[in-house]
Amino acid sequence: MSVAFKEWALVCEALGNGKQSLILRKGGIAEGRDGFAFKHPDFFLFPTWFHEQLGRTTLPPESDIPTQLDGEIEIRYAATLEWSRLVTDAALLPDLREFHILHDDVVNERFCYDDHQGIHVGFVRVFRLDAPQRLADSKSYGGCRSWLDLPAMDDIARAPVISNEEHQRRQKKLEQILS
């Protein structure tokens, strides 16, 4: 089996075109008692859709929304988790803006959700798959959870979406912000 991380289609595209290097997550309803955790160091990005997601980002209103296929899910990107932190100081959130496309209201909503203020921040290296993989959509992929098991997709060539130099620059700046 391969592991996938469910994320908004627009965020998957932002990660896949180098506009974003962070995953910001509080956790889904189905995460269980222990809540969300970055459980896997390597994973595919599994796009999800809902009508209002463009307005919940900093992207211009005329931005293209990735096409949702009828009865299929297209996996185009994979990621490697470089590191993760639980950010519990809301004063740090504005400093993360250049590394993601989420609107401030969304980040703050996630930060303040439930009794424990904070948000999980994962710094990822993203790779474009040489051959996008199409899977039949299934009810087993539904629900408010972050992680999914997919059929094995291990032997797919991948290429980094940003240069090593840019990745290292972002990593250094983020470590300074969060240290």
C-alpha positions as a Python dict, from the first residue, in 0.01 Angstrom:
ca = {
    (1, 'M'): (0, 0, 0),
    (2, 'S'): (95, 362, -50),
    (3, 'V'): (-3, 644, 185),
    (4, 'A'): (-172, 967, 79),
    (5, 'F'): (-242, 1292, 258),
    (6, 'K'): (-581, 1451, 187),
    (7, 'E'): (-557, 1823, 112),
    (8, 'W'): (-757, 2086, -76),
    (9, 'A'): (-697, 2058, -452),
    (10, 'L'): (-578, 2421, -462),
    (11, 'V'): (-325, 2355, -186),
    (12, 'C'): (-203, 2043, -367),
    (13, 'E'): (-147, 2257, -678),
    (14, 'A'): (28, 2530, -476),
    (15, 'L'): (257, 2266, -328),
    (16, 'G'): (304, 2112, -672),
    (17, 'N'): (397, 2437, -845),
    (18, 'G'): (630, 2557, -568),
    (19, 'K'): (410, 2837, -429),
    (20, 'Q'): (375, 2654, -98),
    (21, 'S'): (618, 2460, 122),
    (22, 'L'): (410, 2411, 437),
    (23, 'I'): (116, 2196, 532),
    (24, 'L'): (-89, 2355, 810),
    (25, 'R'): (-321, 2111, 982),
    (26, 'K'): (-530, 2088, 1293),
    (27, 'G'): (-685, 1752, 1216),
    (28, 'G'): (-1011, 1607, 1097),
    (29, 'I'): (-1306, 1486, 1298),
    (30, 'A'): (-1203, 1125, 1229),
    (31, 'E'): (-844, 1169, 1353),
    (32, 'G'): (-930, 997, 1681),
    (33, 'R'): (-859, 1085, 2043),
    (34, 'D'): (-494, 1160, 1984),
    (35, 'G'): (-575, 1411, 1710),
    (36, 'F'): (-365, 1488, 1407),
    (37, 'A'): (-1, 1391, 1363),
    (38, 'F'): (234, 1382, 1068),
    (39, 'K'): (247, 1001, 1081),
    (40, 'H'): (429, 934, 754),
    (41, 'P'): (757, 1076, 622),
    (42, 'D'): (669, 1010, 256),
    (43, 'F'): (325, 1038, 102),
    (44, 'F'): (123, 1126, -205),
    (45, 'L'): (-95, 1439, -215),
    (46, 'F'): (-462, 1343, -250),
    (47, 'P'): (-669, 1640, -378),
    (48, 'T'): (-1011, 1718, -234),
    (49, 'W'): (-1270, 1964, -361),
    (50, 'F'): (-1532, 2193, -218),
    (51, 'H'): (-1691, 2492, -386),
    (52, 'E'): (-1562, 2766, -154),
    (53, 'Q'): (-1194, 2673, -139),
    (54, 'L'): (-1072, 2949, -374),
    (55, 'G'): (-1218, 3217, -146),
    (56, 'R'): (-1040, 3064, 152),
    (57, 'T'): (-698, 3121, -7),
    (58, 'T'): (-491, 3424, -98),
    (59, 'L'): (-506, 3334, -467),
    (60, 'P'): (-666, 3589, -704),
    (61, 'P'): (-1040, 3529, -769),
    (62, 'E'): (-971, 3453, -1137),
    (63, 'S'): (-737, 3163, -1050),
    (64, 'D'): (-806, 2830, -1212),
    (65, 'I'): (-936, 2558, -986),
    (66, 'P'): (-799, 2214, -1074),
    (67, 'T'): (-1058, 2004, -1253),
    (68, 'Q'): (-1231, 1737, -1052),
    (69, 'L'): (-1255, 1422, -1259),
    (70, 'D'): (-1581, 1231, -1270),
    (71, 'G'): (-1536, 912, -1068),
    (72, 'E'): (-1156, 937, -1055),
    (73, 'I'): (-886, 1097, -845),
    (74, 'E'): (-565, 1209, -1014),
    (75, 'I'): (-251, 1191, -801),
    (76, 'R'): (13, 1425, -945),
    (77, 'Y'): (245, 1496, -653),
    (78, 'A'): (431, 1324, -372),
    (79, 'A'): (591, 1483, -67),
    (80, 'T'): (860, 1412, 187),
    (81, 'L'): (817, 1558, 534),
    (82, 'E'): (1139, 1736, 627),
    (83, 'W'): (1022, 1833, 977),
    (84, 'S'): (712, 1929, 1170),
    (85, 'R'): (634, 2152, 1466),
    (86, 'L'): (330, 2224, 1677),
    (87, 'V'): (297, 2602, 1675),
    (88, 'T'): (117, 2726, 1987),
    (89, 'D'): (209, 3095, 1961),
    (90, 'A'): (-41, 3273, 1733),
    (91, 'A'): (202, 3565, 1698),
    (92, 'L'): (415, 3345, 1468),
    (93, 'L'): (136, 3280, 1217),
    (94, 'P'): (180, 3603, 1011),
    (95, 'D'): (548, 3515, 960),
    (96, 'L'): (444, 3194, 782),
    (97, 'R'): (234, 3371, 514),
    (98, 'E'): (492, 3358, 238),
    (99, 'F'): (508, 2977, 263),
    (100, 'H'): (139, 2893, 207),
    (101, 'I'): (-172, 3015, 21),
    (102, 'L'): (-431, 2989, 300),
    (103, 'H'): (-617, 3303, 400),
    (104, 'D'): (-536, 3432, 750),
    (105, 'D'): (-892, 3357, 863),
    (106, 'V'): (-848, 2989, 771),
    (107, 'V'): (-517, 2961, 955),
    (108, 'N'): (-660, 3134, 1262),
    (109, 'E'): (-972, 2916, 1250),
    (110, 'R'): (-756, 2604, 1246),
    (111, 'F'): (-530, 2741, 1518),
    (112, 'C'): (-824, 2814, 1751),
    (113, 'Y'): (-1029, 2502, 1673),
    (114, 'D'): (-1115, 2293, 1982),
    (115, 'D'): (-985, 2337, 2337),
    (116, 'H'): (-615, 2318, 2246),
    (117, 'Q'): (-490, 2622, 2057),
    (118, 'G'): (-217, 2546, 1809),
    (119, 'I'): (-155, 2420, 1459),
    (120, 'H'): (70, 2150, 1318),
    (121, 'V'): (317, 2288, 1064),
    (122, 'G'): (491, 2046, 831),
    (123, 'F'): (774, 2157, 604),
    (124, 'V'): (767, 1939, 293),
    (125, 'R'): (973, 1875, -17),
    (126, 'V'): (732, 1819, -304),
    (127, 'F'): (789, 1609, -616),
    (128, 'R'): (596, 1599, -943),
    (129, 'L'): (518, 1249, -1062),
    (130, 'D'): (643, 1182, -1414),
    (131, 'A'): (319, 999, -1485),
    (132, 'P'): (12, 1116, -1290),
    (133, 'Q'): (-179, 826, -1140),
    (134, 'R'): (-555, 795, -1174),
    (135, 'L'): (-752, 599, -919),
    (136, 'A'): (-1119, 512, -917),
    (137, 'D'): (-1287, 730, -658),
    (138, 'S'): (-1418, 531, -366),
    (139, 'K'): (-1624, 589, -53),
    (140, 'S'): (-1323, 456, 137),
    (141, 'Y'): (-1145, 784, 52),
    (142, 'G'): (-1417, 995, 216),
    (143, 'G'): (-1453, 1129, 567),
    (144, 'C'): (-1281, 1394, 774),
    (145, 'R'): (-943, 1231, 806),
    (146, 'S'): (-601, 1325, 681),
    (147, 'W'): (-439, 994, 588),
    (148, 'L'): (-548, 734, 332),
    (149, 'D'): (-419, 399, 215),
    (150, 'L'): (-390, 376, -163),
    (151, 'P'): (-292, 94, -396),
    (152, 'A'): (87, 56, -424),
    (153, 'M'): (248, 329, -637),
    (154, 'D'): (615, 282, -554),
    (155, 'D'): (798, 277, -886),
    (156, 'I'): (698, 617, -1022),
    (157, 'A'): (972, 860, -1123),
    (158, 'R'): (957, 1197, -945),
    (159, 'A'): (1120, 1536, -992),
    (160, 'P'): (1149, 1811, -727),
    (161, 'V'): (920, 2109, -795),
    (162, 'I'): (1169, 2368, -664),
    (163, 'S'): (1547, 2381, -677),
    (164, 'N'): (1764, 2253, -394),
    (165, 'E'): (1884, 2609, -332),
    (166, 'E'): (1530, 2748, -299),
    (167, 'H'): (1426, 2459, -77),
    (168, 'Q'): (1724, 2522, 154),
    (169, 'R'): (1651, 2898, 161),
    (170, 'R'): (1292, 2834, 267),
    (171, 'Q'): (1397, 2577, 525),
    (172, 'K'): (1652, 2813, 682),
    (173, 'K'): (1406, 3101, 698),
    (174, 'L'): (1130, 2884, 849),
    (175, 'E'): (1365, 2738, 1110),
    (176, 'Q'): (1459, 3095, 1210),
    (177, 'I'): (1092, 3190, 1242),
    (178, 'L'): (997, 2884, 1444),
    (179, 'S'): (1305, 2844, 1662),
}
